[in-house]
Amino acid sequence: MALFRKRKAGKPGEWYYCLEHGKVEEGPECPGKDRMGPYTSPEEAAHAIDIARERNDEWETDPRWHDRRRQEGD
């Protein structure tokens, strides 16, 4: 008898974008390392790359993350 069961992350009704296959998936089809999400709808999951790009741009231009010490090279 196994002490630990291997459980897949995710459940039906949660939508993911699979980086490996380049497609939207519902629930735990592919390993977590290959997915972005969960998203609330398949349409939102289809735009996962765009959403990540927007969030990265926001982070890059956020003054709270870029203080003087980093600019001066400390």
Secondary structure in CASP SS format (residue, H / E / C, confidence):
PFRMAT SS
TARGET T0000
AUTHOR 0000-0000-0000
METHOD secondary structure of the structure
MODEL  1
M C 1.00
A C 1.00
L C 1.00
F C 1.00
R C 1.00
K C 1.00
R C 1.00
K C 1.00
A C 1.00
G C 1.00
K C 1.00
P C 1.00
G C 1.00
E C 1.00
W E 1.00
Y E 1.00
Y E 1.00
C E 1.00
L C 1.00
E C 1.00
H C 1.00
G C 1.00
K E 1.00
V E 1.00
E E 1.00
E E 1.00
G C 1.00
P C 1.00
E C 1.00
C C 1.00
P C 1.00
G H 1.00
K H 1.00
D H 1.00
R E 1.00
M E 1.00
G E 1.00
P E 1.00
Y E 1.00
T C 1.00
S C 1.00
P H 1.00
E H 1.00
E H 1.00
A H 1.00
A H 1.00
H C 1.00
A H 1.00
I H 1.00
D H 1.00
I H 1.00
A H 1.00
R H 1.00
E H 1.00
R H 1.00
N H 1.00
D H 1.00
E H 1.00
W H 1.00
E H 1.00
T C 1.00
D C 1.00
P H 1.00
R H 1.00
W H 1.00
H C 1.00
D C 1.00
R H 1.00
R H 1.00
R H 1.00
Q H 1.00
E H 1.00
G C 1.00
D C 1.00
END
